[in-house]
Amino acid sequence: MKSTGIRQVDKRMLFLFVVGGVATVFVYFGLQSSLLFPTYFSAPISADEAVSIVAHNLNLTKYRASDFSAMYVYLRGDGGIFASNINSNVIGKLIGKTQPTLTTGSYFAWEIRHNHNIYFLDSTTGEFVSPSNSSSS
């Protein structure tokens, strides 16, 4: 009788390990796929919204959007600026360098240029993530 009880415990343990393993695999692939499609969970602000935030920060009551240029980039914590695509968040080649970010974290950001100054805004929150500077990249 003892051997039957041990076999049931072995089957239960095996079942629990299999269920745990399958759950781990599902969680892993779920996290991997969420990294490929981050815009489903946090939609980026538009270029017009980013320009509006910069204009408001500069206390411009009347401005023309054509006086600004906006580019979606990946901004590394050390100040490296990389080309990026807003639809896929693919990080491209290095296109410039600026001051390190305020938090030393990396961001998908809007690079807004106005009057030879550059501003970097977090693409989802619209917060400034790097000190503004004169264009030197």
PyMOL commands that set and color helices and strands:
alter all, ss='L'
color gray80, all
select helices_A, chain A and resi 2-36+38-40+47-57+65-67
alter helices_A, ss='H'
color red, helices_A
select strands_A, chain A and resi 69-75+80-84+91-97+107-114+117-122+128-134
alter strands_A, ss='S'
color yellow, strands_A
deselect
rebuild
show_as cartoon
